[in-house]
Amino acid sequence: MHWSSSAGRGLLVVVALLPGLLLSACEEETPPPRFRVTFKAEVDGAALPGVRITADGQVLGETGDSGELGIEITGVEGQAMVIEAECPEGHRQPLELPLLTLRSFQGLDPAAHARGIEMTIECPPAERHAVIVIRALDQDDKPVVNLPVNVRGHEVTRTNDGGVAHLHYAVPPNSTLRVSLGTDEIENIRPQNPGARFRFPTPMRSSCSIRASSDASGDGVGGCA
């Protein structure tokens, strides 16, 4: 193409570059999508603050007083991320968490849409607090007083005037505790040193009636609730 003046040359250059500028604008990269995720940390069903959460090794933050951490994560549809959680002191670390798969939220509920993808993290307590009430009864359902109460073979207390003893223990989760009555000094008692075993998977208070009579035998005599 020919032109006869510098002014005309300038005009033609602008016209020639304009399609290129438009093409460049069209080729700008679209920002990656962002996915709303809500993490919920719990201990025995109660909200747990202070749980530190990471995704693919990157720290996302900590759960607040509500036990929740809401955040937007940049990624691609269907991307799987490794989630790790660090529970506060006094709690055990959770087992391996499932992968977090980034998915666009589908639904008409505005509240659910605001929460996005949800993941619950359990942080079990390092110890369970167990309260045990022991009632020592004879064959006539009368209380047996001043009877030694043994835990794991060691005397820890004695029954009171009502044949009752209270125990409070901090034990690891899923542990077993054997409680028995010391009857070595009492004649004609069967079985000798009757007792019961307690397992503590969750916070609990147990009440147990342990009988010592002439026709009873074996471990765990009586009933526990």
C-alpha positions in Angstrom: 0.0 0.0 0.0 1.3 3.5 -0.8 0.6 6.9 0.8 1.7 10.4 -0.1 2.2 12.2 3.3 3.5 11.6 6.8 0.1 12.6 8.2 -1.5 9.9 6.0 1.1 7.4 7.1 0.2 8.0 10.8 -3.4 7.5 10.2 -2.8 4.3 8.3 -0.6 3.0 11.1 -3.3 3.6 13.7 -5.9 1.8 11.5 -3.5 -1.1 10.9 -2.8 -1.6 14.7 -6.3 -1.3 15.9 -7.3 -5.0 15.0 -4.2 -6.1 16.8 -5.1 -4.3 20.0 -8.6 -5.8 19.9 -7.1 -9.2 19.4 -4.8 -8.7 22.4 -7.7 -7.7 24.6 -9.6 -10.8 23.7 -6.7 -13.1 24.5 -6.4 -12.0 28.2 -6.5 -15.0 30.5 -9.7 -15.6 32.4 -8.9 -15.7 36.2 -9.2 -19.2 37.7 -12.5 -19.9 39.5 -12.8 -19.6 43.3 -14.6 -22.1 45.4 -16.2 -21.3 48.7 -15.3 -23.8 51.4 -16.4 -24.0 55.1 -14.4 -26.2 57.5 -16.1 -27.1 60.8 -14.1 -28.5 63.7 -15.8 -30.4 66.5 -15.0 -32.3 69.7 -17.8 -34.7 70.8 -20.2 -32.7 68.7 -19.3 -29.3 70.2 -17.6 -26.5 68.2 -13.8 -26.4 68.6 -11.9 -23.1 67.9 -8.1 -22.9 67.2 -7.9 -25.8 64.7 -5.2 -24.9 62.1 -6.1 -26.1 58.6 -3.8 -26.5 55.6 -4.6 -27.4 52.0 -1.8 -28.9 49.9 0.6 -27.7 52.4 -0.6 -24.1 52.4 -2.0 -22.6 55.6 -5.6 -21.5 55.2 -6.2 -20.3 58.8 -7.7 -21.4 62.1 -11.3 -22.1 63.2 -12.9 -19.3 65.2 -15.1 -19.3 68.3 -17.9 -21.0 66.2 -15.5 -23.8 65.3 -15.7 -22.8 61.7 -13.3 -21.4 59.0 -14.9 -20.0 55.8 -12.5 -19.4 52.9 -12.4 -19.1 49.2 -9.9 -21.4 47.4 -8.6 -20.8 43.9 -8.4 -23.9 41.7 -10.0 -25.8 38.9 -13.2 -27.8 38.8 -12.6 -31.3 40.0 -9.2 -30.6 41.6 -8.5 -32.7 44.6 -6.6 -31.2 47.6 -4.9 -32.8 50.6 -6.4 -31.3 53.8 -4.5 -31.5 57.1 -5.6 -30.2 60.5 -3.7 -29.4 63.7 -5.8 -29.7 66.8 -5.2 -27.5 69.9 -3.5 -28.9 73.0 -5.6 -31.4 74.9 -6.9 -33.0 71.8 -5.7 -35.9 69.6 -4.9 -35.2 66.0 -7.6 -36.5 63.5 -7.1 -39.5 61.4 -6.3 -39.0 57.7 -8.9 -36.6 56.3 -10.6 -37.2 53.0 -9.5 -35.3 49.9 -11.3 -32.0 49.3 -12.6 -32.0 45.7 -13.4 -28.5 44.3 -16.9 -28.5 42.9 -19.1 -25.6 41.8 -22.0 -25.4 44.3 -25.4 -26.4 42.8 -28.5 -25.5 44.7 -31.2 -22.9 45.3 -30.6 -22.4 49.1 -28.8 -19.1 49.6 -27.5 -20.1 53.0 -26.1 -23.3 51.7 -24.6 -21.5 48.7 -22.8 -19.1 51.0 -21.2 -22.0 52.9 -20.2 -23.8 49.7 -18.3 -27.1 50.2 -18.4 -28.3 53.8 -15.9 -30.5 55.6 -16.2 -31.6 59.3 -13.0 -32.3 61.2 -13.1 -34.3 64.5 -10.5 -33.6 67.2 -11.1 -36.2 69.9 -10.0 -35.3 73.5 -6.7 -36.6 74.7 -8.5 -37.8 77.9 -12.0 -38.8 78.9 -13.4 -37.9 82.3 -15.2 -40.8 83.9 -17.4 -40.6 87.0 -18.3 -44.0 88.5 -20.8 -44.6 91.3 -20.4 -47.9 93.1 -23.2 -49.5 95.3 -22.2 -52.5 97.3 -25.2 -54.7 98.2 -25.5 -58.0 100.0 -27.9 -60.8 99.0 -30.7 -59.0 100.8 -30.1 -55.7 98.9 -28.7 -54.1 102.0 -25.7 -51.8 101.8 -22.2 -53.1 102.7 -20.3 -50.4 104.5 -16.6 -49.6 104.8 -15.8 -52.0 102.0 -12.5 -51.4 100.1 -13.0 -50.2 96.5 -10.1 -51.3 94.3 -9.1 -50.0 90.9 -6.6 -52.0 88.9 -5.8 -54.0 92.1 -5.2 -51.0 94.4 -7.5 -49.6 97.1 -8.7 -46.1 96.2 -11.6 -45.5 98.6 -14.2 -47.3 100.7 -18.0 -47.5 100.7 -19.8 -45.1 102.9 -22.7 -45.7 105.4 -25.0 -46.3 102.4 -22.7 -48.7 100.7 -21.8 -46.1 98.1 -18.5 -45.0 96.7 -17.8 -42.3 94.0 -14.8 -42.4 91.6 -13.6 -39.8 89.2 -10.9 -40.7 86.6 -9.3 -39.1 83.6 -8.6 -41.9 81.2 -7.4 -42.2 77.6 -10.3 -42.8 75.1 -11.4 -46.4 74.6 -9.7 -47.5 77.7 -11.0 -50.1 80.1 -11.1 -49.7 83.9 -11.8 -52.6 86.3 -13.3 -51.8 89.7 -13.7 -54.4 92.4 -14.7 -54.7 96.0 -12.2 -56.0 98.5 -14.0 -58.8 100.5 -11.0 -60.8 101.8 -11.9 -59.9 105.4 -15.6 -61.0 105.1 -16.5 -64.6 105.5 -19.0 -66.5 103.4 -18.9 -64.0 100.5 -19.2 -65.3 96.9 -17.5 -64.4 94.7 -14.5 -63.0 96.5 -13.6 -59.5 95.4 -16.5 -59.1 92.9 -16.1 -56.4 90.3 -17.1 -54.9 87.0 -15.3 -53.6 83.9 -16.0 -50.2 82.4 -15.1 -49.0 78.9 -15.0 -45.3 78.2 -15.4 -44.5 74.5 -17.3 -41.2 75.3 -17.7 -38.9 78.3 -20.0 -40.7 80.7 -21.2 -41.2 84.2 -21.7 -44.9 85.2 -23.7 -46.3 88.1 -22.9 -49.8 89.1 -24.4 -52.1 91.8 -21.9 -54.8 92.7 -23.4 -57.7 94.7 -21.6 -60.0 97.0 -23.7 -62.9 98.0 -23.6 -66.7 98.6 -25.0 -67.6 95.2 -23.1 -65.1 92.9 -20.0 -65.8 90.9 -17.7 -64.4 88.3 -16.7 -60.9 87.2 -19.1 -58.1 86.6 -21.7 -59.1 89.2 -24.6 -56.7 89.3 -25.7 -54.1 86.8 -24.1 -51.0 85.4 -25.9 -48.1 83.7 
